[in-house]
């Protein structure tokens, strides 16, 4: 399942080579509809953007090359980043950058965006990155000043965290007992959601402490398999973009 029309086109070529493989164009939050009552042995979620998306300036995900400010994973629907940036109120922009990008200068950045768009609409990645950088007084080692804000806007435009929450709940229902859930995330907020979901399902029902129940009555639905897995030195050297990856695995119990 993929929302990106480009990724779907490549996947369809793969499907012609192997009848076991198929592709669905859409969000993984639509998993239940796609399976239509089927149960599966495993669900793998590879979150975030891909290298082809980042490397294509026309997609607007990266500020390393100048391009139109789009950021939509599915370019056939929804509001682009430029459309949102040029209509949203200052408070809304600040909230998105703070909550989804954890950027402590979110208010300054939002004010700068509002001020600059009054002069001329913000339509390119380079201009937005410049506005963000000029509004951010401090510097993070090995990180561009616009990184956090760009991630936040991308996550918001694509409803990435909302879709992740929906999909995790669906995955729990469509997995067979003994089936595995694997989540690969590249952002701390994504990983936090996956971690808390697995922990909650492994803990079982939240009951009052005074209630006398046995361990097997807590309706535990999953168990974590090992600890979080991060890329090794050789993996990061071969693919620097893997440095922030975190993989979590859980098994469905009932």
C-alpha positions in Angstrom: 0.0 0.0 0.0 1.4 3.4 -0.9 -0.1 6.9 -1.4 2.6 8.0 -3.9 1.5 7.6 -7.5 5.2 7.2 -8.5 5.8 4.4 -6.1 2.6 2.7 -7.2 3.7 2.8 -10.8 7.0 1.1 -10.0 5.2 -1.4 -7.8 2.8 -2.4 -10.6 5.8 -3.3 -12.7 7.0 -5.6 -9.9 3.5 -7.1 -9.7 3.8 -8.1 -13.3 6.9 -10.0 -12.5 5.6 -11.9 -9.4 1.9 -12.9 -9.0 2.3 -13.1 -5.2 2.7 -9.3 -5.1 0.0 -6.7 -5.4 -0.2 -2.9 -4.8 -3.0 -0.7 -3.6 -2.9 3.1 -4.2 -4.0 4.7 -0.9 -3.2 5.2 2.8 -2.5 2.3 5.1 -5.3 3.6 7.2 -7.5 1.9 4.6 -6.0 -1.5 5.3 -9.3 -3.0 6.6 -11.1 -2.1 3.4 -8.3 -3.6 1.3 -8.2 -6.9 3.2 -12.0 -7.1 3.2 -12.3 -9.5 6.1 -9.1 -11.5 5.5 -6.6 -12.1 8.3 -2.9 -11.9 7.7 0.4 -13.3 9.1 2.1 -10.0 9.3 1.8 -6.2 8.8 4.9 -4.1 8.0 4.7 -0.3 8.2 7.6 1.6 6.7 6.8 5.2 7.7 7.8 8.6 6.4 9.1 9.7 3.0 11.2 7.7 0.6 14.5 8.6 -1.0 12.9 9.1 -4.5 10.5 11.6 -2.9 13.3 13.5 -1.2 15.5 13.5 -4.3 12.8 14.9 -6.6 12.7 18.7 -6.1 9.3 18.8 -7.8 7.7 17.0 -4.8 8.7 19.8 -2.4 9.7 17.5 0.5 13.3 18.7 0.7 14.9 22.2 0.9 18.2 21.0 -0.4 17.0 21.7 -3.9 14.5 24.5 -4.9 11.1 23.3 -6.0 7.4 23.9 -5.7 6.1 23.7 -2.1 3.9 20.7 -2.4 4.8 18.0 0.1 1.8 15.8 -0.7 2.5 12.1 -0.7 -0.6 11.6 -2.9 -0.3 14.3 -5.5 -3.8 13.5 -6.8 -5.7 14.8 -3.8 -5.6 17.1 -0.8 -4.2 20.5 0.0 -0.5 21.3 -0.8 1.9 22.8 1.7 1.9 26.0 -0.3 -1.9 26.3 -0.2 -1.9 25.7 3.6 1.0 28.0 4.4 -0.6 30.8 2.5 -4.0 30.5 4.2 -3.5 29.2 7.7 -3.6 31.6 10.7 -0.5 32.3 12.7 -1.6 30.3 15.7 -2.3 27.2 13.6 1.1 27.3 11.9 2.8 27.8 15.2 0.9 24.9 16.8 1.8 22.5 13.9 5.5 23.4 14.0 5.7 23.1 17.8 3.6 19.9 18.2 4.8 18.0 15.1 8.3 19.5 14.7 9.1 20.2 18.4 10.7 23.4 17.3 11.0 25.8 20.2 11.0 28.8 17.8 7.6 27.9 16.3 6.0 31.2 17.2 8.8 33.3 15.7 8.7 31.1 12.6 4.9 31.5 12.3 5.1 35.2 12.6 7.9 35.4 10.0 5.8 33.3 7.6 2.7 35.5 8.0 4.8 38.7 7.5 6.6 37.3 4.4 3.4 35.9 2.7 1.8 39.4 2.9 4.6 40.7 0.7 4.3 37.7 -1.7 2.8 34.2 -1.6 5.2 31.5 -0.4 5.3 28.9 -3.2 8.8 27.4 -3.2 10.9 25.2 -0.8 13.9 27.5 -1.0 11.9 30.6 0.1 10.2 28.9 2.9 13.5 27.4 4.2 15.0 30.8 4.1 12.2 32.4 6.1 12.4 29.6 8.7 16.2 29.9 8.9 16.1 33.7 9.4 13.6 33.3 12.2 15.6 30.7 14.1 18.4 32.2 16.2 20.2 29.1 17.3 21.8 26.3 15.3 21.8 22.5 15.8 24.9 20.5 14.9 24.5 18.7 11.6 20.9 19.9 11.1 19.5 22.6 8.9 17.5 25.2 10.7 14.4 24.4 8.6 14.5 20.6 9.2 12.1 20.5 12.1 9.5 22.9 10.6 9.6 21.1 7.2 9.0 17.7 8.9 6.2 19.2 10.9 4.4 20.7 7.8 4.9 17.5 5.8 3.4 15.3 8.7 0.5 17.7 9.0 -0.3 17.9 5.3 -0.3 14.1 5.0 -2.1 13.3 8.3 0.8 10.9 9.0 0.3 10.5 12.7 -3.5 10.2 12.5 -3.2 7.5 9.8 -0.6 5.7 11.9 -2.9 5.5 14.9 -5.7 4.3 12.8 -3.6 1.7 11.1 -2.1 0.3 14.3 -5.6 -0.3 15.6 -6.7 -2.0 12.4 -3.5 -4.1 12.2 -4.3 -5.6 15.6 -7.7 -6.7 14.4 -6.5 -8.2 11.0 -3.5 -10.1 12.3 -3.9 -13.8 13.0 -2.9 -15.0 16.5 0.9 -15.3 16.3 1.1 -12.8 13.5 3.7 -10.1 13.7 3.4 -6.3 13.6 6.6 -4.5 12.4 6.9 -0.7 12.5 9.9 1.2 11.1 9.8 4.9 12.0 12.1 7.8 11.2 10.7 10.4 13.5 10.5 10.4 17.3 6.7 11.1 17.3 6.0 8.1 15.1 8.2 5.9 17.2 6.5 7.2 20.4 3.1 6.2 19.0 4.2 2.7 18.0 6.0 2.2 21.3 3.0 3.3 23.4 0.6 1.2 21.3 2.6 -2.0 21.8 3.1 -1.3 25.5 -0.6 -0.7 26.0 -1.6 -4.0 24.2 1.0 -5.9 26.1 -0.2 -4.5 29.4 -3.8 -5.5 28.8 -7.0 -4.0 30.4 -6.5 -1.1 32.7 -8.3 -2.1 35.9 -8.3 -0.6 39.4 -5.4 -1.9 41.5 -7.7 -3.2 44.2 -9.6 -5.5 41.7 -8.6 -9.1 42.3 -7.8 -10.5 38.8 -5.3 -13.1 37.6 -2.6 -12.2 35.0 -4.4 -14.3 32.4 -7.6 -12.3 32.8 -6.0 -9.0 31.7 -6.8 -9.5 28.0 -3.3 -8.9 26.9 -3.3 -8.8 23.1 0.3 -8.5 22.1 3.8 -9.1 23.3 6.9 -7.1 22.2 9.6 -9.1 20.4 12.9 -7.9 21.7 13.9 -4.3 22.1 13.8 -1.5 19.6 16.3 -2.1 16.7 18.4 0.7 15.3 20.7 0.6 12.3 24.3 -0.3 12.8 27.4 1.6 11.9 27.8 -0.2 8.5 24.1 0.4 7.6 24.4 4.1 8.4 27.6 4.4 6.4 25.9 2.7 3.4 22.7 4.7 3.8 23.0 7.9 5.9 19.3 8.4 5.8 18.9 5.3 7.9 20.5 6.9 10.9 17.2 7.9 12.5 15.4 4.6 11.8 13.9 2.6 14.7 12.2 -0.8 14.2 9.8 -2.3 16.7 8.2 -5.7 16.5 5.3 -7.2 18.4 3.4 -10.5 18.2 -0.4 -10.8 18.5 -1.5 -13.2 21.3 -5.3 -13.5 20.9 
